[in-house]
Amino acid sequence: MTLLLEPAALPDFFTAFFSAAMVILAGAGYALLYAWGEIKSDRRFRIGAALSYAVLAAATAALSKALHLQGHWLWLAALMLGGYLLAPLAVWRLCVGTHALEHVTQSNPEEEGESP
């Protein structure tokens, strides 16, 4: 099997560059807005997180098109989008669970070996 690589056209290069930057920024924005929405219990931040995710999906589609991705590479891009969607939710649940356990042990000092 021979792999032939064609040089990217200049417009595709710029599209790929800016799309990749938008993937990073929109992914970070999604995670930050989701977390802030959970901390503040404010629906506006969650809506902002959803909009950031939409920008992430659009940037991923533009990047895939600019790089002429095909076959399993498109599946990999879709898998990345799924990971970006689920990771902040999983990290949030992990943090809440971890810190809830801290609050339980801090409220019961006898369990830590301290006696009054």
C-alpha positions as CSV (number, residue, x, y, z in Angstrom):
1,M,0.0,0.0,0.0
2,T,1.5,3.3,-1.1
3,L,0.6,6.5,0.6
4,L,0.7,9.6,-1.5
5,L,0.6,12.9,0.3
6,E,-0.4,16.0,-1.6
7,P,0.7,19.4,-0.4
8,A,-2.1,21.4,1.1
9,A,-3.3,24.4,-0.9
10,L,-2.7,27.7,0.8
11,P,-6.4,28.4,1.5
12,D,-6.7,24.9,3.0
13,F,-3.7,25.5,5.2
14,F,-5.1,28.7,6.6
15,T,-8.5,27.1,7.2
16,A,-6.8,24.2,8.9
17,F,-4.7,26.5,11.1
18,F,-7.7,28.6,12.2
19,S,-10.0,25.7,12.6
20,A,-7.5,23.9,14.8
21,A,-7.2,27.0,17.0
22,M,-11.0,27.2,17.2
23,V,-11.1,23.6,18.3
24,I,-8.8,24.4,21.2
25,L,-10.5,27.6,22.2
26,A,-14.1,26.3,21.8
27,G,-13.2,23.1,23.7
28,A,-11.7,25.1,26.6
29,G,-14.7,27.5,26.5
30,Y,-17.1,24.6,26.7
31,A,-15.4,23.0,29.7
32,L,-15.0,26.3,31.5
33,L,-18.6,27.5,30.9
34,Y,-20.0,24.1,31.9
35,A,-18.1,24.1,35.1
36,W,-19.0,27.7,35.9
37,G,-22.6,26.9,35.2
38,E,-22.5,24.0,37.6
39,I,-20.8,26.1,40.3
40,K,-23.1,29.0,40.0
41,S,-26.2,27.0,39.1
42,D,-26.8,29.4,36.3
43,R,-28.5,28.3,33.2
44,R,-26.9,31.1,31.1
45,F,-23.5,29.6,31.5
46,R,-24.8,26.1,30.5
47,I,-26.3,27.7,27.3
48,G,-23.0,29.3,26.7
49,A,-21.3,25.9,27.1
50,A,-23.8,24.4,24.5
51,L,-22.9,27.3,22.1
52,S,-19.2,26.7,22.6
53,Y,-19.8,23.0,21.9
54,A,-21.6,23.9,18.6
55,V,-18.6,26.1,17.7
56,L,-16.3,23.2,18.5
57,A,-18.4,20.8,16.2
58,A,-18.3,23.4,13.4
59,A,-14.6,23.9,13.8
60,T,-14.0,20.2,13.8
61,A,-16.1,19.8,10.6
62,A,-14.1,22.7,8.9
63,L,-10.8,21.1,10.0
64,S,-11.9,17.7,8.7
65,K,-12.8,19.3,5.4
66,A,-9.7,21.4,5.1
67,L,-7.5,18.4,5.8
68,H,-9.5,16.2,3.4
69,L,-10.0,13.6,6.1
70,Q,-11.7,10.3,5.0
71,G,-12.6,6.9,6.4
72,H,-11.3,6.1,9.8
73,W,-10.0,9.6,10.3
74,L,-13.6,11.0,10.2
75,W,-14.6,8.4,12.8
76,L,-11.6,9.6,14.9
77,A,-12.8,13.2,14.6
78,A,-16.3,12.1,15.7
79,L,-14.9,10.2,18.6
80,M,-13.0,13.3,19.6
81,L,-16.2,15.3,19.6
82,G,-17.9,12.6,21.8
83,G,-14.9,12.8,24.2
84,Y,-15.2,16.6,24.4
85,L,-18.9,16.3,25.1
86,L,-18.6,13.8,27.9
87,A,-15.3,14.6,29.5
88,P,-16.4,17.8,31.4
89,L,-19.5,16.0,32.7
90,A,-17.4,13.1,33.9
91,V,-14.8,15.4,35.5
92,W,-17.5,17.4,37.2
93,R,-19.0,14.3,38.7
94,L,-15.6,13.1,39.8
95,C,-14.8,16.4,41.5
96,V,-18.2,16.6,43.2
97,G,-17.8,13.0,44.5
98,T,-14.3,13.6,45.7
99,H,-15.1,16.8,47.5
100,A,-18.3,15.4,49.0
101,L,-16.2,12.7,50.6
102,E,-13.8,15.4,52.0
103,H,-16.8,17.2,53.6
104,V,-18.0,14.0,55.3
105,T,-14.6,13.3,56.8
106,Q,-14.1,16.9,57.9
107,S,-17.4,16.9,59.7
108,N,-16.6,13.7,61.6
109,P,-13.1,14.2,63.1
110,E,-13.3,11.1,65.3
111,E,-13.1,9.0,62.1
112,E,-9.7,10.5,61.3
113,G,-8.2,9.2,64.6
114,E,-8.6,12.4,66.6
115,S,-10.3,12.1,69.9
116,P,-11.9,15.0,71.8
